[in-house]
Amino acid sequence: MAIDEKDPKTRERLSRERVVAAALRIMDDEGLQAVTMRRVAHELDVEAMSLYHYVGDKDELLDGICEQAMAGFEFPAPTGDWAEDVRAGARAWRRLMQRHPEVIQLFARRRGPANSVESMRPSEFALRLLRGSGLPDRDVAQAFHAFGGYIQGFVVMERGSIAGGTDAEHVKAHQALAQSLDPDEFQALRAVSPHFADLSPDEQFEFGLDLLIQGLLAKVRQRRGGRGR
C-alpha cells in the first residue's frame, strides 16, 4: 500500500536526499534507462507526483544523482610526490566509476559544466593536481580531458571486453584464437593475442596511467627547454 502523502509524517520521511539516493540505487542496480520518476516513486512506496516536491523534473533528478555520486569521491591524502599523487587521484576516480559505472553516461549527456559544489569538488581536486605539473592552464584543461577520457573509457572496457580476467577459460580462448589465425595475414595478432588474457585489469590500468603521466612530464620538460633556449 502506498504511503498517505497527506500524512505529515510522510513529508518528514521523504526528502530530496532520499529521493536521489533511491534513484542512484536504481541506476547502479538496473541501469540509467530504469531511472524514471515512476520507478523511483515505486522504490519509495509513494505516488510519482509527490517526488516533484523535491526534484523539479527528471533532469534535476539526474543532476542530483551526479551530485550524490560525486559526494562519495574518496580524496587521497597528498604524499608530496607529484606523480604518485596523480596516480592516487586517478585510482580514486576509477573506484568511483566502478561503484557507479552508469554515471559515465550521465557525464556524456550533461550539457554544460557541473552546477553543484559536491559535483565540482572532485574536478577541483584533479585540476589542482594537474596544475601542479607547471603546465599552462590551457594545457591543464586538455590534460584533464585526456585523463578523464582514459579513466572513463577504461572502466567501460573493463566491464566488457576485458571482464574475463585471467581465468583458464579466458586464457584458453585467446590461445585458440591466436592459433586459428593465418600467420601471414595476422602476424601481430598471433603474437600479441595471448597477452590480452594474462594481464589483469589493474596492471593494464596502471600501464596506461603511467603512459599519460610520462607524456605529461615530457610536455613539461619540452616547455622548460623551449624557455631555456
C-alpha positions in Angstrom: 0.0 0.0 0.0 1.3 3.5 -0.9 2.1 5.9 1.9 -0.5 8.5 2.5 1.3 11.6 1.2 -1.1 13.9 3.1 0.2 12.5 6.4 2.7 15.0 7.9 4.9 12.0 9.0 5.3 11.0 5.3 6.5 14.5 4.5 9.1 14.2 7.2 10.3 10.9 5.9 10.6 12.0 2.3 13.4 14.3 1.4 15.4 15.3 -1.7 18.3 13.3 -0.4 16.2 10.1 0.0 14.7 10.6 -3.5 18.1 11.0 -5.1 19.6 8.1 -3.1 16.8 5.8 -4.4 17.4 6.9 -7.9 21.1 6.3 -7.5 20.5 2.8 -6.2 18.2 2.1 -9.2 20.8 3.3 -11.6 23.5 1.2 -10.1 21.4 -1.9 -10.0 19.3 -1.7 -13.1 20.9 0.9 -15.4 20.3 4.5 -16.2 17.4 3.7 -18.5 15.5 2.3 -15.5 15.6 5.7 -13.7 12.1 7.2 -14.1 10.0 9.3 -11.7 7.5 6.4 -11.6 10.2 3.8 -10.8 11.7 6.0 -8.1 8.3 6.6 -6.6 7.7 2.8 -6.6 11.0 2.3 -4.8 9.9 4.8 -2.1 6.3 3.5 -2.0 4.8 6.8 -2.8 3.0 8.4 -5.8 5.1 9.8 -8.6 3.6 13.2 -8.2 5.0 13.5 -4.7 8.5 13.5 -5.9 8.1 16.8 -7.6 8.1 18.5 -4.2 11.8 17.5 -4.0 13.0 17.4 -7.6 11.5 19.7 -10.3 11.8 17.2 -13.1 13.8 14.2 -14.3 16.8 16.4 -15.4 17.0 17.8 -11.9 16.9 14.2 -10.6 19.7 13.2 -12.8 21.7 16.2 -11.7 21.1 15.0 -8.1 22.4 11.6 -8.9 25.6 13.1 -10.2 25.9 15.2 -7.1 25.4 12.3 -4.7 27.8 10.1 -6.6 30.5 12.7 -6.7 30.0 13.3 -2.9 31.3 9.7 -2.5 34.7 10.6 -4.1 37.5 9.4 -1.8 40.1 12.2 -1.7 43.6 10.6 -1.3 46.0 12.1 1.1 48.9 14.0 -0.6 52.3 12.3 -0.5 54.5 15.2 -1.7 55.4 13.2 -4.8 53.5 14.8 -7.8 53.4 11.7 -10.0 52.3 9.4 -7.2 49.6 11.9 -6.2 48.3 11.9 -9.7 48.2 8.1 -9.7 46.3 8.1 -6.4 43.9 10.6 -7.8 43.3 8.6 -11.0 42.8 5.5 -8.9 40.2 7.3 -6.8 38.3 8.4 -9.9 38.4 4.8 -11.2 37.0 3.4 -8.0 34.2 6.0 -8.1 33.3 5.0 -11.7 33.5 1.3 -10.7 30.9 1.9 -7.9 28.6 3.9 -10.2 29.6 3.0 -13.8 26.3 4.3 -15.3 27.3 7.8 -14.1 29.6 7.8 -17.1 26.5 8.1 -19.3 25.3 11.0 -17.3 28.6 12.8 -17.9 28.2 12.2 -21.6 24.6 13.5 -21.6 25.4 16.6 -19.5 25.2 19.9 -21.3 27.4 22.5 -19.7 29.5 22.3 -16.5 28.5 20.8 -13.2 26.2 23.0 -11.2 26.7 21.9 -7.6 29.5 22.2 -5.2 29.6 18.5 -4.5 29.9 17.7 -8.2 32.7 20.3 -8.6 35.0 19.3 -5.7 36.5 16.1 -7.4 37.2 18.2 -10.5 38.8 20.9 -8.5 41.0 18.3 -6.8 42.0 16.9 -10.2 42.7 20.2 -11.8 44.9 21.3 -8.8 46.9 18.2 -9.2 47.4 18.7 -12.9 48.3 22.4 -12.4 51.0 21.2 -10.1 52.8 20.0 -13.1 53.7 23.5 -14.1 51.8 23.5 -17.4 49.8 26.5 -18.5 46.1 26.3 -17.8 45.1 25.7 -21.4 47.2 22.5 -21.4 45.9 21.6 -17.9 42.3 21.6 -19.4 43.5 19.3 -22.2 45.3 17.0 -19.7 42.1 16.9 -17.6 40.1 15.7 -20.6 42.8 13.2 -21.5 43.0 11.6 -18.1 39.2 11.7 -17.7 38.6 10.1 -21.1 41.1 7.4 -20.3 39.6 6.6 -16.9 36.0 6.6 -18.1 36.9 4.5 -21.2 38.9 2.1 -19.2 36.1 1.4 -16.7 33.7 0.8 -19.7 36.3 -1.6 -21.2 37.0 -3.5 -18.0 33.3 -4.1 -17.5 33.1 -5.6 -21.0 35.9 -6.7 -23.3 38.5 -7.4 -20.5 36.0 -8.6 -17.9 37.0 -12.2 -18.4 40.2 -11.7 -16.5 42.9 -14.4 -16.2 40.7 -17.4 -15.6 41.7 -20.6 -17.5 38.8 -20.5 -19.9 39.5 -16.9 -20.9 43.2 -17.6 -21.5 42.4 -20.7 -23.5 40.0 -18.8 -25.7 42.7 -16.3 -26.6 45.3 -19.0 -27.3 42.8 -20.8 -29.6 42.1 -17.6 -31.4 45.8 -16.9 -31.9 46.4 -20.4 -33.3 43.5 -20.2 -35.7 44.7 -17.0 -37.4 46.6 -17.0 -40.7 50.2 -16.4 -39.7 51.0 -14.4 -42.8 48.0 -12.0 -42.6 47.7 -11.8 -38.8 51.3 -11.9 -37.5 50.8 -9.2 -34.9 47.5 -10.6 -33.6 49.0 -14.1 -33.3 52.0 -12.7 -31.3 50.1 -10.4 -29.0 46.7 -12.0 -28.5 47.7 -14.4 -25.7 48.8 -11.5 -23.6 45.4 -9.9 -23.7 44.2 -12.6 -21.3 47.2 -12.8 -18.9 47.1 -9.1 -18.0 44.9 -8.1 -15.0 42.7 -5.0 -15.3 44.8 -3.3 -12.5 48.0 -4.0 -14.4 46.5 -2.6 -17.6 45.1 0.5 -15.9 48.5 1.3 -14.3 50.3 0.8 -17.6 48.1 3.3 -19.4 48.2 5.7 -16.5 52.0 5.7 -16.5 52.0 6.5 -20.2 49.8 9.5 -19.5 51.9 10.7 -16.6 55.2 10.3 -18.5 53.7 12.0 -21.5 52.6 15.0 -19.4 56.1 15.2 -17.8 57.7 15.1 -21.2 55.4 18.0 -22.2 56.6 19.9 -19.1 60.3 19.3 -19.9 59.7 20.3 -23.5 58.2 23.7 -22.4 61.0 24.3 -20.0 63.6 23.5 -22.6 62.0 25.9 -25.0 62.0 28.7 -22.5 65.7 28.0 -21.8 66.5 28.4 -25.5 
